[in-house]
Amino acid sequence: MRGVTTQSDDYGRHNLFEDSGYHDAVDGGTALSEPEDRLGYDEGRTPQWHGGLSFGLLIMRLVLGGTLGAHGLQKVFGLWGGPGISEFSRILGDQGYTSQLTVLSWVGGVTEIAGGALLIFGLFTPAAAAALLSVTANAVYLKYQAGFFLGSGGGFEYHLVLGGIALALLFTGPGGISIDTNTPWRHRPVPFGIVGLILAAGAVVAVTFLFRR
């Protein structure tokens, strides 16, 4: 009869919720009442395991941290055919920077190496993501006049994608496969993400005004 709910219907919906991967059963299998708990926290504020989400965030961290970390090693040590500090300083001069080019080269390269390594391990994730966001945002600022697509003019699409990953990680946190698992920024990523976003924007402004006189 229409409008009548049977016990079998309730049982089916309950199993469907459990099978979704976003349910932690406690107290004999009853669903948790707090929405936050359904996203992966028990009453003791301990992050719970959600394999798909944690693995997806790990992939994002490895891609971003590995890519920019490798670019940092190219800039600082000249690995894999990279420019090294001297040549990178010259490149920065060609891009419009006029002050303390060697210092800026070291800052940029070390930021990519350190931020990339921290992100790979999931350690101090908000700081690492904010640092890499500032690097990629600055690259987008330098290249936006060349257009969106890479092509022969060197557009900003590549750096925009990397910056988007960094921005996302600021607000998602590192996931369960990380050293940061039991940290405040894993429990409450949004406030730390907002702070990281502000710091990243400040870093871009500071680099622009200090090194592009």
Phi, psi and chi 1 to 4 in degrees:
 res  aa     phi    psi   chi1   chi2   chi3   chi4
   1 MET       -  142.2 -178.8  180.0  -64.0      -
   2 ARG   -65.7  135.3 -175.4  177.8  179.9 -178.1
   3 GLY    89.1   -3.2      -      -      -      -
   4 VAL   -97.6  128.8  175.9      -      -      -
   5 THR  -105.2  124.4  -58.5      -      -      -
   6 THR   -96.5  165.7   65.7      -      -      -
   7 GLN   -63.8  -32.1  -71.5 -175.3  -17.1      -
   8 SER   -66.5  -34.7   61.6      -      -      -
   9 ASP   -64.9  -44.8  -67.6  -26.7      -      -
  10 ASP   -61.4  -40.1  -68.6  -23.4      -      -
  11 TYR   -64.5  -41.0  177.7   77.1      -      -
  12 GLY   -65.3  -42.6      -      -      -      -
  13 ARG   -66.2  -37.8  -76.3 -165.0  -64.9  -90.6
  14 HIS   -63.3  -45.3  179.7   70.8      -      -
  15 ASN   -65.8  -38.0  -77.7  -11.8      -      -
  16 LEU   -61.9  -40.6  179.2   61.8      -      -
  17 PHE   -65.6  -41.6 -179.3   53.0      -      -
  18 GLU   -65.9  -39.0  -75.2 -171.4  -23.9      -
  19 ASP   -71.8  -13.1  -68.4  -19.6      -      -
  20 SER   -68.9  -20.1   67.4      -      -      -
  21 GLY    90.6    0.2      -      -      -      -
  22 TYR  -120.1   42.8  -69.9   92.5      -      -
  23 HIS  -142.7  130.0  170.2   75.7      -      -
  24 ASP  -117.2  115.8  -67.6  -52.3      -      -
  25 ALA   -85.0  132.0      -      -      -      -
  26 VAL  -135.5  168.1  -64.3      -      -      -
  27 ASP    52.3   53.3  -62.6  -25.9      -      -
  28 GLY    76.6   18.9      -      -      -      -
  29 GLY   102.1    5.2      -      -      -      -
  30 THR   -77.9  147.2   58.0      -      -      -
  31 ALA   -73.3  146.3      -      -      -      -
  32 LEU   -72.9  146.0  -61.1  177.7      -      -
  33 SER   -87.0  -28.9   59.3      -      -      -
  34 GLU   -81.5  129.4  -66.8  -66.7  -30.9      -
  35 PRO   -57.3  -36.4  -23.5   33.0      -      -
  36 GLU   -61.4  -38.5 -175.4  177.2   60.7      -
  37 ASP   -64.7  -34.7  -71.5  -23.5      -      -
  38 ARG   -66.8  -19.6  -66.2  175.1 -175.6  173.0
  39 LEU   -88.7    0.3  -65.9  176.0      -      -
  40 GLY   126.8   30.0      -      -      -      -
  41 TYR  -133.4  139.2  -64.8   93.0      -      -
  42 ASP   -93.6 -175.3   61.1   19.5      -      -
  43 GLU   -65.8  -22.4  -66.8  179.8   -2.7      -
  44 GLY   -88.5   10.3      -      -      -      -
  45 ARG    65.4   30.7  -46.9  -52.6  -51.9  151.7
  46 THR   -97.1  124.4  -58.4      -      -      -
  47 PRO   -59.8  135.8  -20.9   32.5      -      -
  48 GLN   -97.1  162.8  -59.2  -60.4  -61.4      -
  49 TRP   -85.3  122.9  173.8  -98.9      -      -
  50 HIS  -126.2  100.3  -66.1  -50.0      -      -
  51 GLY   -56.2  -47.2      -      -      -      -
  52 GLY   -64.3  -46.9      -      -      -      -
  53 LEU   -63.9  -47.2  178.1   61.7      -      -
  54 SER   -63.5  -40.9  -64.3      -      -      -
  55 PHE   -68.5  -38.6 -173.4   63.8      -      -
  56 GLY   -62.6  -42.7      -      -      -      -
  57 LEU   -68.2  -34.0  -68.9  173.3      -      -
  58 LEU   -61.9  -42.8  173.1   63.1      -      -
  59 ILE   -60.7  -44.7  -67.6  173.4      -      -
  60 MET   -60.5  -42.4  -68.3  173.9   63.9      -
  61 ARG   -65.9  -41.3  -72.1  177.6   11.5 -126.2
  62 LEU   -66.0  -41.5  -68.4  176.9      -      -
  63 VAL   -64.5  -51.1  168.9      -      -      -
  64 LEU   -68.4  -50.6 -180.0   61.7      -      -
  65 GLY   -64.3  -41.9      -      -      -      -
  66 GLY   -66.7  -42.3      -      -      -      -
  67 THR   -66.2  -52.0  -60.5      -      -      -
  68 LEU   -73.6  -30.9  -70.5 -177.2      -      -
  69 GLY   -62.2  -41.4      -      -      -      -
  70 ALA   -64.9  -39.2      -      -      -      -
  71 HIS   -64.4  -37.4  -84.3  -80.8      -      -
  72 GLY   -63.6  -40.1      -      -      -      -
  73 LEU   -65.3  -35.5  -68.9  172.5      -      -
  74 GLN   -62.1  -44.0  -77.6 -172.1  -50.2      -
  75 LYS   -71.7  -39.4  -66.1  168.9 -177.1  174.1
  76 VAL   -84.8  -45.1  174.4      -      -      -
  77 PHE  -110.3   -4.2  -59.3  108.9      -      -
  78 GLY    72.0   21.0      -      -      -      -
  79 LEU   -70.2  154.6  -61.6 -179.3      -      -
  80 TRP    52.4   42.4  -55.3  -58.7      -      -
  81 GLY    75.4   16.8      -      -      -      -
  82 GLY   -72.9  168.8      -      -      -      -
  83 PRO   -76.6  -28.6   27.3  -33.7      -      -
  84 GLY    78.4  171.7      -      -      -      -
  85 ILE   -63.6  -46.3  -72.0  -65.2      -      -
  86 SER   -62.1  -48.7  -61.7      -      -      -
  87 GLU   -69.4  -36.9  179.0   63.3   15.1      -
  88 PHE   -64.5  -36.5 -176.0   47.1      -      -
  89 SER   -61.1  -41.2  -61.0      -      -      -
  90 ARG   -64.6  -40.8 -174.6 -166.1   65.0   78.3
  91 ILE   -61.8  -40.9  -66.3  172.9      -      -
  92 LEU   -62.7  -37.3  -70.6  177.0      -      -
  93 GLY   -62.6  -38.5      -      -      -      -
  94 ASP   -67.6  -23.9  -67.0  -19.7      -      -
  95 GLN   -89.7    5.2  -67.9  178.0  -23.3      -
  96 GLY   107.9   -1.2      -      -      -      -
  97 TYR   -81.0  139.3  -68.8   99.3      -      -
  98 THR  -126.2   -6.8   58.3      -      -      -
  99 SER  -131.4  135.7  176.1      -      -      -
 100 GLN    50.4   53.6  -57.8  -66.3  -34.6      -
 101 LEU   -66.3  -37.7  -61.6 -178.0      -      -
 102 THR   -65.8  -43.2  -59.4      -      -      -
 103 VAL   -60.8  -45.3  172.3      -      -      -
 104 LEU   -63.3  -36.3 -177.8   59.4      -      -
 105 SER   -63.0  -44.9  -61.3      -      -      -
 106 TRP   -64.6  -43.7  -83.3  102.0      -      -
 107 VAL   -61.1  -46.9  169.9      -      -      -
 108 GLY   -64.4  -46.5      -      -      -      -
 109 GLY   -65.4  -45.8      -      -      -      -
 110 VAL   -67.0  -36.2  170.5      -      -      -
 111 THR   -60.7  -42.4  -62.6      -      -      -
 112 GLU   -67.3  -41.4  -70.9 -178.1  -22.0      -
 113 ILE   -66.5  -52.3  -65.6  171.4      -      -
 114 ALA   -66.2  -46.6      -      -      -      -
 115 GLY   -62.7  -40.4      -      -      -      -
 116 GLY   -64.1  -43.5      -      -      -      -
 117 ALA   -64.5  -45.0      -      -      -      -
 118 LEU   -62.1  -38.9  -69.7  173.6      -      -
 119 LEU   -68.5  -39.5 -149.6   58.0      -      -
 120 ILE   -58.9  -43.5  -71.6  172.4      -      -
 121 PHE   -84.1   -9.9  -69.7  104.7      -      -
 122 GLY    69.5   45.4      -      -      -      -
 123 LEU  -119.9  128.6  178.8   62.4      -      -
 124 PHE    50.1   48.7  -59.3  117.8      -      -
 125 THR   -56.8  -43.8  -56.9      -      -      -
 126 PRO   -60.2  -42.1  -23.1   34.5      -      -
 127 ALA   -65.5  -43.1      -      -      -      -
 128 ALA   -64.6  -45.4      -      -      -      -
 129 ALA   -64.7  -39.1      -      -      -      -
 130 ALA   -64.8  -41.1      -      -      -      -
 131 ALA   -62.9  -44.9      -      -      -      -
 132 LEU   -72.1  -30.6  -63.7 -175.7      -      -
 133 LEU   -64.0  -39.5  176.7   59.9      -      -
 134 SER   -64.6  -39.1   67.9      -      -      -
 135 VAL   -64.2  -48.2  170.6      -      -      -
 136 THR   -70.3  -35.7   53.0      -      -      -
 137 ALA   -64.9  -38.6      -      -      -      -
 138 ASN   -65.2  -37.8 -170.0   66.7      -      -
 139 ALA   -65.6  -39.6      -      -      -      -
 140 VAL   -62.7  -41.7  169.5      -      -      -
 141 TYR   -60.2  -39.5  171.3   73.9      -      -
 142 LEU   -70.9  -30.7  -69.8  176.1      -      -
 143 LYS  -105.5   -0.9  -65.6  176.4  175.9  -69.1
 144 TYR   -64.5  -28.3   78.9   95.0      -      -
 145 GLN   -69.9  -20.5  -70.3 -176.3  -23.0      -
 146 ALA   -80.3   -4.9      -      -      -      -
 147 GLY    97.8  175.5      -      -      -      -
 148 PHE   -75.9  -49.8  176.9   75.5      -      -
 149 PHE   -78.4  146.0  -61.9  102.8      -      -
 150 LEU   -59.2  -66.1  -76.2  173.7      -      -
 151 GLY    49.9 -150.0      -      -      -      -
 152 SER   -87.4  -17.3   58.8      -      -      -
 153 GLY   -88.3   -8.9      -      -      -      -
 154 GLY    72.8   62.9      -      -      -      -
 155 GLY   -70.1 -175.8      -      -      -      -
 156 PHE  -104.4    9.5   61.0   85.3      -      -
 157 GLU   -60.9  -40.4   57.7  176.3  -35.1      -
 158 TYR   -61.9  -48.5  163.8   72.8      -      -
 159 HIS   -69.5  -30.0  -64.4   94.7      -      -
 160 LEU   -65.8  -40.6 -178.4   64.3      -      -
 161 VAL   -63.6  -46.2  170.5      -      -      -
 162 LEU   -63.9  -40.5  -65.0 -179.4      -      -
 163 GLY   -64.7  -36.1      -      -      -      -
 164 GLY   -64.4  -38.3      -      -      -      -
 165 ILE   -64.7  -44.4  -62.9  175.2      -      -
 166 ALA   -60.7  -42.4      -      -      -      -
 167 LEU   -64.4  -41.5 -179.1   60.2      -      -
 168 ALA   -62.6  -43.7      -      -      -      -
 169 LEU   -66.0  -26.6  -71.9  171.0      -      -
 170 LEU   -59.0  -37.1  -94.4  179.2      -      -
 171 PHE  -103.1  -14.4  -69.4   95.6      -      -
 172 THR   -91.3  -26.3   61.9      -      -      -
 173 GLY    83.2  178.8      -      -      -      -
 174 PRO   -82.1  -16.9   31.3  -36.4      -      -
 175 GLY    89.1  175.6      -      -      -      -
 176 GLY   -73.4  -23.9      -      -      -      -
 177 ILE   -91.6   74.1  -48.6  174.8      -      -
 178 SER  -161.8  161.3   64.9      -      -      -
 179 ILE   -72.8  -25.3  -60.3  175.9      -      -
 180 ASP   -77.9   10.2  -81.4  -19.4      -      -
 181 THR   -51.5  -44.1  -61.3      -      -      -
 182 ASN  -106.6   34.5  -66.8  -49.3      -      -
 183 THR  -102.2  161.0   55.9      -      -      -
 184 PRO   -59.6  -36.7  -25.0   34.2      -      -
 185 TRP   -74.1  -14.8   44.1   90.0      -      -
 186 ARG   -80.5  -36.5  165.0   90.4  160.4  102.0
 187 HIS   -74.5  -38.6  -70.3 -156.2      -      -
 188 ARG  -132.1   74.4  -65.3  -76.5 -171.7  -88.4
 189 PRO   -71.6  -27.5   24.5  -33.1      -      -
 190 VAL   -64.4  -49.7  173.4      -      -      -
 191 PRO   -59.0  -40.7  -22.9   34.0      -      -
 192 PHE   -68.3  -32.9  -71.0   92.4      -      -
 193 GLY   -65.2  -40.2      -      -      -      -
 194 ILE   -64.2  -44.5  -66.6  173.2      -      -
 195 VAL   -61.5  -43.8  172.3      -      -      -
 196 GLY   -62.3  -39.0      -      -      -      -
 197 LEU   -63.5  -42.0 -179.0   60.2      -      -
 198 ILE   -63.8  -43.5  -66.2  172.2      -      -
 199 LEU   -64.5  -39.5  -67.6  176.6      -      -
 200 ALA   -63.8  -43.8      -      -      -      -
 201 ALA   -63.1  -41.3      -      -      -      -
 202 GLY   -62.7  -37.5      -      -      -      -
 203 ALA   -65.6  -40.8      -      -      -      -
 204 VAL   -62.4  -44.6  173.5      -      -      -
 205 VAL   -63.9  -43.2  172.0      -      -      -
 206 ALA   -63.0  -44.7      -      -      -      -
 207 VAL   -62.7  -41.3  167.5      -      -      -
 208 THR   -63.0  -44.5  -59.6      -      -      -
 209 PHE   -80.8  -28.9  -79.9   93.6      -      -
 210 LEU   -85.0  -30.9  -67.5  175.7      -      -
 211 PHE  -116.0    1.7  -61.7   99.4      -      -
 212 ARG  -124.1   58.4  -69.6  176.5   66.7   88.8
 213 ARG   -78.2      -  -62.3  174.1 -176.9  172.7
